[in-house]
Amino acid sequence: MGKISDFFFDSDDNDPKDVKEDVKQCEMPDDMKQHAIDTAKPLVAKKKPHKEVASTLKKEFDEKYEATWICIAGTDYGSSITHAKECFIYFYLNKTAIMLFKA
């Protein structure tokens, strides 16, 4: 039987394989999409702060795919954005929503 905290929070496991992914909208090549998910999964699995998830993704994509990328991570936000063609993804990892796009 699990710990009482398991009923209120995600599992204490830090294994990225246990992180559920749900891509809501994607307008980028498959390899870029997978890179975003693979970069964020370990951070979400380790329950890193949303700001750290966002800044890590932004830095990674600025370096690999040229600036300027913007990333928003959290559990409750609205948005209205304009993005570069083929440079947008909106997905969930567990309960964390992540929006990554190139301005």
Phi and psi in radians as a Rosetta constraint file:
Dihedral C 1 N 2 CA 2 C 2 CIRCULARHARMONIC -1.297 0.35
Dihedral N 2 CA 2 C 2 N 3 CIRCULARHARMONIC 2.937 0.35
Dihedral C 2 N 3 CA 3 C 3 CIRCULARHARMONIC -1.278 0.35
Dihedral N 3 CA 3 C 3 N 4 CIRCULARHARMONIC 2.733 0.35
Dihedral C 3 N 4 CA 4 C 4 CIRCULARHARMONIC -1.012 0.35
Dihedral N 4 CA 4 C 4 N 5 CIRCULARHARMONIC -0.590 0.35
Dihedral C 4 N 5 CA 5 C 5 CIRCULARHARMONIC -1.142 0.35
Dihedral N 5 CA 5 C 5 N 6 CIRCULARHARMONIC -0.434 0.35
Dihedral C 5 N 6 CA 6 C 6 CIRCULARHARMONIC -1.104 0.35
Dihedral N 6 CA 6 C 6 N 7 CIRCULARHARMONIC -0.404 0.35
Dihedral C 6 N 7 CA 7 C 7 CIRCULARHARMONIC -1.365 0.35
Dihedral N 7 CA 7 C 7 N 8 CIRCULARHARMONIC -0.376 0.35
Dihedral C 7 N 8 CA 8 C 8 CIRCULARHARMONIC -1.878 0.35
Dihedral N 8 CA 8 C 8 N 9 CIRCULARHARMONIC -0.432 0.35
Dihedral C 8 N 9 CA 9 C 9 CIRCULARHARMONIC -2.228 0.35
Dihedral N 9 CA 9 C 9 N 10 CIRCULARHARMONIC 2.894 0.35
Dihedral C 9 N 10 CA 10 C 10 CIRCULARHARMONIC -1.085 0.35
Dihedral N 10 CA 10 C 10 N 11 CIRCULARHARMONIC 2.837 0.35
Dihedral C 10 N 11 CA 11 C 11 CIRCULARHARMONIC -0.915 0.35
Dihedral N 11 CA 11 C 11 N 12 CIRCULARHARMONIC 2.629 0.35
Dihedral C 11 N 12 CA 12 C 12 CIRCULARHARMONIC -1.338 0.35
Dihedral N 12 CA 12 C 12 N 13 CIRCULARHARMONIC -0.121 0.35
Dihedral C 12 N 13 CA 13 C 13 CIRCULARHARMONIC -1.085 0.35
Dihedral N 13 CA 13 C 13 N 14 CIRCULARHARMONIC 2.434 0.35
Dihedral C 13 N 14 CA 14 C 14 CIRCULARHARMONIC -1.846 0.35
Dihedral N 14 CA 14 C 14 N 15 CIRCULARHARMONIC 0.398 0.35
Dihedral C 14 N 15 CA 15 C 15 CIRCULARHARMONIC -1.539 0.35
Dihedral N 15 CA 15 C 15 N 16 CIRCULARHARMONIC 2.078 0.35
Dihedral C 15 N 16 CA 16 C 16 CIRCULARHARMONIC -0.985 0.35
Dihedral N 16 CA 16 C 16 N 17 CIRCULARHARMONIC -0.438 0.35
Dihedral C 16 N 17 CA 17 C 17 CIRCULARHARMONIC -1.126 0.35
Dihedral N 17 CA 17 C 17 N 18 CIRCULARHARMONIC -0.393 0.35
Dihedral C 17 N 18 CA 18 C 18 CIRCULARHARMONIC -1.503 0.35
Dihedral N 18 CA 18 C 18 N 19 CIRCULARHARMONIC -0.073 0.35
Dihedral C 18 N 19 CA 19 C 19 CIRCULARHARMONIC -1.461 0.35
Dihedral N 19 CA 19 C 19 N 20 CIRCULARHARMONIC 2.167 0.35
Dihedral C 19 N 20 CA 20 C 20 CIRCULARHARMONIC -1.447 0.35
Dihedral N 20 CA 20 C 20 N 21 CIRCULARHARMONIC 2.228 0.35
Dihedral C 20 N 21 CA 21 C 21 CIRCULARHARMONIC -1.903 0.35
Dihedral N 21 CA 21 C 21 N 22 CIRCULARHARMONIC 2.485 0.35
Dihedral C 21 N 22 CA 22 C 22 CIRCULARHARMONIC -2.522 0.35
Dihedral N 22 CA 22 C 22 N 23 CIRCULARHARMONIC 1.782 0.35
Dihedral C 22 N 23 CA 23 C 23 CIRCULARHARMONIC -1.450 0.35
Dihedral N 23 CA 23 C 23 N 24 CIRCULARHARMONIC 2.068 0.35
Dihedral C 23 N 24 CA 24 C 24 CIRCULARHARMONIC -1.523 0.35
Dihedral N 24 CA 24 C 24 N 25 CIRCULARHARMONIC -0.723 0.35
Dihedral C 24 N 25 CA 25 C 25 CIRCULARHARMONIC -2.669 0.35
Dihedral N 25 CA 25 C 25 N 26 CIRCULARHARMONIC 2.373 0.35
Dihedral C 25 N 26 CA 26 C 26 CIRCULARHARMONIC -2.519 0.35
Dihedral N 26 CA 26 C 26 N 27 CIRCULARHARMONIC 2.201 0.35
Dihedral C 26 N 27 CA 27 C 27 CIRCULARHARMONIC -2.271 0.35
Dihedral N 27 CA 27 C 27 N 28 CIRCULARHARMONIC 1.166 0.35
Dihedral C 27 N 28 CA 28 C 28 CIRCULARHARMONIC -2.740 0.35
Dihedral N 28 CA 28 C 28 N 29 CIRCULARHARMONIC 2.794 0.35
Dihedral C 28 N 29 CA 29 C 29 CIRCULARHARMONIC -1.034 0.35
Dihedral N 29 CA 29 C 29 N 30 CIRCULARHARMONIC 2.660 0.35
Dihedral C 29 N 30 CA 30 C 30 CIRCULARHARMONIC -0.996 0.35
Dihedral N 30 CA 30 C 30 N 31 CIRCULARHARMONIC -0.691 0.35
Dihedral C 30 N 31 CA 31 C 31 CIRCULARHARMONIC -1.168 0.35
Dihedral N 31 CA 31 C 31 N 32 CIRCULARHARMONIC -0.633 0.35
Dihedral C 31 N 32 CA 32 C 32 CIRCULARHARMONIC -1.206 0.35
Dihedral N 32 CA 32 C 32 N 33 CIRCULARHARMONIC -0.727 0.35
Dihedral C 32 N 33 CA 33 C 33 CIRCULARHARMONIC -1.030 0.35
Dihedral N 33 CA 33 C 33 N 34 CIRCULARHARMONIC -0.828 0.35
Dihedral C 33 N 34 CA 34 C 34 CIRCULARHARMONIC -1.132 0.35
Dihedral N 34 CA 34 C 34 N 35 CIRCULARHARMONIC -0.613 0.35
Dihedral C 34 N 35 CA 35 C 35 CIRCULARHARMONIC -1.112 0.35
Dihedral N 35 CA 35 C 35 N 36 CIRCULARHARMONIC -0.714 0.35
Dihedral C 35 N 36 CA 36 C 36 CIRCULARHARMONIC -1.096 0.35
Dihedral N 36 CA 36 C 36 N 37 CIRCULARHARMONIC -0.823 0.35
Dihedral C 36 N 37 CA 37 C 37 CIRCULARHARMONIC -1.124 0.35
Dihedral N 37 CA 37 C 37 N 38 CIRCULARHARMONIC -0.808 0.35
Dihedral C 37 N 38 CA 38 C 38 CIRCULARHARMONIC -1.138 0.35
Dihedral N 38 CA 38 C 38 N 39 CIRCULARHARMONIC -0.545 0.35
Dihedral C 38 N 39 CA 39 C 39 CIRCULARHARMONIC -1.274 0.35
Dihedral N 39 CA 39 C 39 N 40 CIRCULARHARMONIC -0.697 0.35
Dihedral C 39 N 40 CA 40 C 40 CIRCULARHARMONIC -1.420 0.35
Dihedral N 40 CA 40 C 40 N 41 CIRCULARHARMONIC -0.561 0.35
Dihedral C 40 N 41 CA 41 C 41 CIRCULARHARMONIC -0.943 0.35
Dihedral N 41 CA 41 C 41 N 42 CIRCULARHARMONIC -0.867 0.35
Dihedral C 41 N 42 CA 42 C 42 CIRCULARHARMONIC -1.086 0.35
Dihedral N 42 CA 42 C 42 N 43 CIRCULARHARMONIC -0.580 0.35
Dihedral C 42 N 43 CA 43 C 43 CIRCULARHARMONIC -1.198 0.35
Dihedral N 43 CA 43 C 43 N 44 CIRCULARHARMONIC -0.742 0.35
Dihedral C 43 N 44 CA 44 C 44 CIRCULARHARMONIC -1.182 0.35
Dihedral N 44 CA 44 C 44 N 45 CIRCULARHARMONIC -0.711 0.35
Dihedral C 44 N 45 CA 45 C 45 CIRCULARHARMONIC -1.044 0.35
Dihedral N 45 CA 45 C 45 N 46 CIRCULARHARMONIC -0.637 0.35
Dihedral C 45 N 46 CA 46 C 46 CIRCULARHARMONIC -1.514 0.35
Dihedral N 46 CA 46 C 46 N 47 CIRCULARHARMONIC 0.083 0.35
Dihedral C 46 N 47 CA 47 C 47 CIRCULARHARMONIC 1.006 0.35
Dihedral N 47 CA 47 C 47 N 48 CIRCULARHARMONIC 0.718 0.35
Dihedral C 47 N 48 CA 48 C 48 CIRCULARHARMONIC -1.179 0.35
Dihedral N 48 CA 48 C 48 N 49 CIRCULARHARMONIC 2.669 0.35
Dihedral C 48 N 49 CA 49 C 49 CIRCULARHARMONIC -1.038 0.35
Dihedral N 49 CA 49 C 49 N 50 CIRCULARHARMONIC 2.602 0.35
Dihedral C 49 N 50 CA 50 C 50 CIRCULARHARMONIC -0.982 0.35
Dihedral N 50 CA 50 C 50 N 51 CIRCULARHARMONIC -0.660 0.35
Dihedral C 50 N 51 CA 51 C 51 CIRCULARHARMONIC -1.072 0.35
Dihedral N 51 CA 51 C 51 N 52 CIRCULARHARMONIC -0.672 0.35
Dihedral C 51 N 52 CA 52 C 52 CIRCULARHARMONIC -1.203 0.35
Dihedral N 52 CA 52 C 52 N 53 CIRCULARHARMONIC -0.692 0.35
Dihedral C 52 N 53 CA 53 C 53 CIRCULARHARMONIC -1.043 0.35
Dihedral N 53 CA 53 C 53 N 54 CIRCULARHARMONIC -0.862 0.35
Dihedral C 53 N 54 CA 54 C 54 CIRCULARHARMONIC -1.107 0.35
Dihedral N 54 CA 54 C 54 N 55 CIRCULARHARMONIC -0.815 0.35
Dihedral C 54 N 55 CA 55 C 55 CIRCULARHARMONIC -1.187 0.35
Dihedral N 55 CA 55 C 55 N 56 CIRCULARHARMONIC -0.618 0.35
Dihedral C 55 N 56 CA 56 C 56 CIRCULARHARMONIC -1.131 0.35
Dihedral N 56 CA 56 C 56 N 57 CIRCULARHARMONIC -0.807 0.35
Dihedral C 56 N 57 CA 57 C 57 CIRCULARHARMONIC -1.089 0.35
Dihedral N 57 CA 57 C 57 N 58 CIRCULARHARMONIC -0.773 0.35
Dihedral C 57 N 58 CA 58 C 58 CIRCULARHARMONIC -1.037 0.35
Dihedral N 58 CA 58 C 58 N 59 CIRCULARHARMONIC -0.869 0.35
Dihedral C 58 N 59 CA 59 C 59 CIRCULARHARMONIC -1.055 0.35
Dihedral N 59 CA 59 C 59 N 60 CIRCULARHARMONIC -0.782 0.35
Dihedral C 59 N 60 CA 60 C 60 CIRCULARHARMONIC -1.059 0.35
Dihedral N 60 CA 60 C 60 N 61 CIRCULARHARMONIC -0.805 0.35
Dihedral C 60 N 61 CA 61 C 61 CIRCULARHARMONIC -1.293 0.35
Dihedral N 61 CA 61 C 61 N 62 CIRCULARHARMONIC -0.588 0.35
Dihedral C 61 N 62 CA 62 C 62 CIRCULARHARMONIC -1.054 0.35
Dihedral N 62 CA 62 C 62 N 63 CIRCULARHARMONIC -0.721 0.35
Dihedral C 62 N 63 CA 63 C 63 CIRCULARHARMONIC -1.275 0.35
Dihedral N 63 CA 63 C 63 N 64 CIRCULARHARMONIC -0.770 0.35
Dihedral C 63 N 64 CA 64 C 64 CIRCULARHARMONIC -1.443 0.35
Dihedral N 64 CA 64 C 64 N 65 CIRCULARHARMONIC -0.628 0.35
Dihedral C 64 N 65 CA 65 C 65 CIRCULARHARMONIC -2.091 0.35
Dihedral N 65 CA 65 C 65 N 66 CIRCULARHARMONIC 0.318 0.35
Dihedral C 65 N 66 CA 66 C 66 CIRCULARHARMONIC 1.211 0.35
Dihedral N 66 CA 66 C 66 N 67 CIRCULARHARMONIC 2.561 0.35
Dihedral C 66 N 67 CA 67 C 67 CIRCULARHARMONIC -1.199 0.35
Dihedral N 67 CA 67 C 67 N 68 CIRCULARHARMONIC 2.777 0.35
Dihedral C 67 N 68 CA 68 C 68 CIRCULARHARMONIC -2.118 0.35
Dihedral N 68 CA 68 C 68 N 69 CIRCULARHARMONIC 2.035 0.35
Dihedral C 68 N 69 CA 69 C 69 CIRCULARHARMONIC -1.729 0.35
Dihedral N 69 CA 69 C 69 N 70 CIRCULARHARMONIC 2.610 0.35
Dihedral C 69 N 70 CA 70 C 70 CIRCULARHARMONIC -2.211 0.35
Dihedral N 70 CA 70 C 70 N 71 CIRCULARHARMONIC 2.389 0.35
Dihedral C 70 N 71 CA 71 C 71 CIRCULARHARMONIC -2.329 0.35
Dihedral N 71 CA 71 C 71 N 72 CIRCULARHARMONIC 2.371 0.35
Dihedral C 71 N 72 CA 72 C 72 CIRCULARHARMONIC -2.179 0.35
Dihedral N 72 CA 72 C 72 N 73 CIRCULARHARMONIC 2.259 0.35
Dihedral C 72 N 73 CA 73 C 73 CIRCULARHARMONIC -2.328 0.35
Dihedral N 73 CA 73 C 73 N 74 CIRCULARHARMONIC 2.393 0.35
Dihedral C 73 N 74 CA 74 C 74 CIRCULARHARMONIC 2.986 0.35
Dihedral N 74 CA 74 C 74 N 75 CIRCULARHARMONIC -2.918 0.35
Dihedral C 74 N 75 CA 75 C 75 CIRCULARHARMONIC -2.060 0.35
Dihedral N 75 CA 75 C 75 N 76 CIRCULARHARMONIC -0.136 0.35
Dihedral C 75 N 76 CA 76 C 76 CIRCULARHARMONIC -2.733 0.35
Dihedral N 76 CA 76 C 76 N 77 CIRCULARHARMONIC 1.737 0.35
Dihedral C 76 N 77 CA 77 C 77 CIRCULARHARMONIC -2.750 0.35
Dihedral N 77 CA 77 C 77 N 78 CIRCULARHARMONIC 2.749 0.35
Dihedral C 77 N 78 CA 78 C 78 CIRCULARHARMONIC -1.966 0.35
Dihedral N 78 CA 78 C 78 N 79 CIRCULARHARMONIC 2.895 0.35
Dihedral C 78 N 79 CA 79 C 79 CIRCULARHARMONIC -2.727 0.35
Dihedral N 79 CA 79 C 79 N 80 CIRCULARHARMONIC 2.738 0.35
Dihedral C 79 N 80 CA 80 C 80 CIRCULARHARMONIC -2.624 0.35
Dihedral N 80 CA 80 C 80 N 81 CIRCULARHARMONIC 1.901 0.35
Dihedral C 80 N 81 CA 81 C 81 CIRCULARHARMONIC -2.322 0.35
Dihedral N 81 CA 81 C 81 N 82 CIRCULARHARMONIC 2.870 0.35
Dihedral C 81 N 82 CA 82 C 82 CIRCULARHARMONIC -2.137 0.35
Dihedral N 82 CA 82 C 82 N 83 CIRCULARHARMONIC 2.366 0.35
Dihedral C 82 N 83 CA 83 C 83 CIRCULARHARMONIC -2.342 0.35
Dihedral N 83 CA 83 C 83 N 84 CIRCULARHARMONIC 2.818 0.35
Dihedral C 83 N 84 CA 84 C 84 CIRCULARHARMONIC -1.164 0.35
Dihedral N 84 CA 84 C 84 N 85 CIRCULARHARMONIC 2.635 0.35
Dihedral C 84 N 85 CA 85 C 85 CIRCULARHARMONIC -1.049 0.35
Dihedral N 85 CA 85 C 85 N 86 CIRCULARHARMONIC 2.372 0.35
Dihedral C 85 N 86 CA 86 C 86 CIRCULARHARMONIC 1.106 0.35
Dihedral N 86 CA 86 C 86 N 87 CIRCULARHARMONIC 0.481 0.35
Dihedral C 86 N 87 CA 87 C 87 CIRCULARHARMONIC -2.405 0.35
Dihedral N 87 CA 87 C 87 N 88 CIRCULARHARMONIC 0.973 0.35
Dihedral C 87 N 88 CA 88 C 88 CIRCULARHARMONIC -2.596 0.35
Dihedral N 88 CA 88 C 88 N 89 CIRCULARHARMONIC 2.382 0.35
Dihedral C 88 N 89 CA 89 C 89 CIRCULARHARMONIC -2.568 0.35
Dihedral N 89 CA 89 C 89 N 90 CIRCULARHARMONIC 2.459 0.35
Dihedral C 89 N 90 CA 90 C 90 CIRCULARHARMONIC -2.305 0.35
Dihedral N 90 CA 90 C 90 N 91 CIRCULARHARMONIC 2.058 0.35
Dihedral C 90 N 91 CA 91 C 91 CIRCULARHARMONIC -2.579 0.35
Dihedral N 91 CA 91 C 91 N 92 CIRCULARHARMONIC 2.850 0.35
Dihedral C 91 N 92 CA 92 C 92 CIRCULARHARMONIC -1.966 0.35
Dihedral N 92 CA 92 C 92 N 93 CIRCULARHARMONIC 2.460 0.35
Dihedral C 92 N 93 CA 93 C 93 CIRCULARHARMONIC -2.124 0.35
Dihedral N 93 CA 93 C 93 N 94 CIRCULARHARMONIC 1.951 0.35
Dihedral C 93 N 94 CA 94 C 94 CIRCULARHARMONIC 0.949 0.35
Dihedral N 94 CA 94 C 94 N 95 CIRCULARHARMONIC -2.094 0.35
Dihedral C 94 N 95 CA 95 C 95 CIRCULARHARMONIC -1.754 0.35
Dihedral N 95 CA 95 C 95 N 96 CIRCULARHARMONIC 0.076 0.35
Dihedral C 95 N 96 CA 96 C 96 CIRCULARHARMONIC -1.619 0.35
Dihedral N 96 CA 96 C 96 N 97 CIRCULARHARMONIC 2.070 0.35
Dihedral C 96 N 97 CA 97 C 97 CIRCULARHARMONIC -1.511 0.35
Dihedral N 97 CA 97 C 97 N 98 CIRCULARHARMONIC 2.415 0.35
Dihedral C 97 N 98 CA 98 C 98 CIRCULARHARMONIC -2.311 0.35
Dihedral N 98 CA 98 C 98 N 99 CIRCULARHARMONIC 2.208 0.35
Dihedral C 98 N 99 CA 99 C 99 CIRCULARHARMONIC -2.081 0.35
Dihedral N 99 CA 99 C 99 N 100 CIRCULARHARMONIC 2.152 0.35
Dihedral C 99 N 100 CA 100 C 100 CIRCULARHARMONIC -2.257 0.35
Dihedral N 100 CA 100 C 100 N 101 CIRCULARHARMONIC 2.240 0.35
Dihedral C 100 N 101 CA 101 C 101 CIRCULARHARMONIC -2.698 0.35
Dihedral N 101 CA 101 C 101 N 102 CIRCULARHARMONIC 2.753 0.35
Dihedral C 101 N 102 CA 102 C 102 CIRCULARHARMONIC -1.722 0.35
Dihedral N 102 CA 102 C 102 N 103 CIRCULARHARMONIC 2.284 0.35
